[in-house]
């Protein structure tokens, strides 16, 4: 796969950035700048139930945008091909920083601020550290997934377990080598 289109505009695929429960994210370019091009997939996920994924992405983006958290801008959406074009935020993920022992306290302060903002809106985001990128000292939530707030899935009760080299984090690393 060398190119993919979003609403008939072509983008050259540079590399796969990640494979999540909802889609594949690629680094792509129009030869002017770089983007993230997300292709929705319909692979089974035994721990999460989806409805219409493309509709959920649009809805969740709008809900999160209203909270004011830092996240990439959604630039285009091709509903027929189930593709989303978003701003590319360059930098390491929190996951990579934890692995390299480069995690900083300021990132925990920033994610807790995000947690407060989304919680005030009655939401949770996916606090897994691959969903956060650090760019120029600031963290960005690079996914658009959000759900109704439930304490058991907020940062302090679930996410924090993966933001340092805890047993849960190390188990995940071992299982995904």
N, C-alpha and C positions, 0 to 999 in steps of 0.2 A: 504494500500500500504506500504509494509515493505521494498522492494527493487526496484530499477530501474536500467536498464542497459544503458550504453553508449558504443556503438560498442562492445557489448557482454561482457563488464566488469561490474560486479555488484557493486552497491553502496547502502548501507543501508540508508534509509531516517530517519533522526533524527526529523525534524519538518519542517513545512511550514514557509518560511521566508516572503513571500509576493505574492500577486496576482496583476499583472499589466495588462495593456491593451494588451500585447503581449504573456504573459505566466505566469506560476506558478514557483516560485523559492523556492527550498527546500535546507535546510542544509543537506548534505549527507556525508557519510564517507566510505572509503574502509578499515577501521580499522587501517590505518596508519596515515591518516590526514583527515581534513575536507575540503569540497568543497561546491560550490553552483551548484546545478543541476537544470537547467531551462528547463521546459517542455513547448514548444510552445502550445498555444491554439488557437482555431478559433472562440472564442466567439465574438459576434458583439460589435462594439465600435462606438457609434453614432458621436463622434467628431474627429475620426482619420481614415484615409484610409490606409490599408495595401496592399502590393503586396505579394510576397513570403517572409514570415517572416524569415525563416532560412537563405535564401540568404541575406536578409537585415541585419541580425545579423552579418554574416561573413563580409559583405561589410563595415558596420558601424564600426565594431571592427578594421578593417585595417585602415580606415580613421582616427579614433580617435587615434590609436596607433602612427600614424605619427605625431600627434600634440604634443606628449610628456606629456599629462596630466596623472595624477595618476589614474589608473583603474586596476581592476583585470585582470590577464592574462587569455586568453581563452586557456584551456588545451586540449579540445577534442570537437568534434562535430559529432553527429550521425544524418545525414541528413534524413535517412529513418524514424527514430522514432521522429525526430524533437526535439532533446535534445542537450543541450549545457552544458559542464562541465567547470566551471571557478574556479579560485582561490577564496578562501573565505577570505574576509577582515573582521576581527572581530572588532566590536565596535558599538557604538550607531549611529543612523542616525541623520542627522541635524534636521529632524522632531521631533525625541525624545528629542533632546537638547532644541529646541524651546519650546516644551510642558513643560519641567521641568525647564524652565528659566535658562538654563545652556549654552546658546549660547554665543560664544566669538567672538570678533571683528576679530581675526586672521583668523577665518573660512570665513568671508566675504572677507577679503583680498585674501585668497587662491582661492575662487571661482571666484573672479574677474580676477585673473591671468589665471585661466582655461578659462574663457570667452574670454579673449584676445587671447589666443592660438587657440581656436577653431574658433573664428571669423576671425583670420588671415588666417585660412584654408578654409574660406567661409562656416562655419558650425555653427549650434546651437546644444546644447545638451538639454536634458529635465531637467530644473533647479528645478523641484519639489524636496523638501527636503528629501523625502524618497529615492531618488536616490543617496544620498551622505552619506558615512560612515566616521566617524572619528576614525583613528587608530594611536596611538602614536603622537597625536597632528597634524596630517595631514589629509586632506580630500581626499577621493577617490570617483570618479564617478563610481558607481557600475553597471550602466546600459550601454548598448552599443548604445542605440538609438541616432541618430543624423540626422539632416535635413539640407538642404541648409539654409544659413543664411537669416533671416528676422528680421529686427530691432524689430518688435512688439513682438517677442518671445525670445529675448535675456534676459540676466539676469536683466539688469537695467529697462527694460520695462515690464517684466512679472515675472521672477523668484523671484526677490527681495521681491515681495508681499507675499511670503510664507516663508521667512527666519526670520521672527519675528512674534509676536502676533498681526498681522494686522487683519482688519475686514475679509479679504479674507481667511487668515489662520484659524481664529476662526470659520468662516462659514463652511470651509471644515471639521474641527474637529467635529463640531456639526452634520453635514450631514453623517459622517462616524463612528458614535458611535456604 
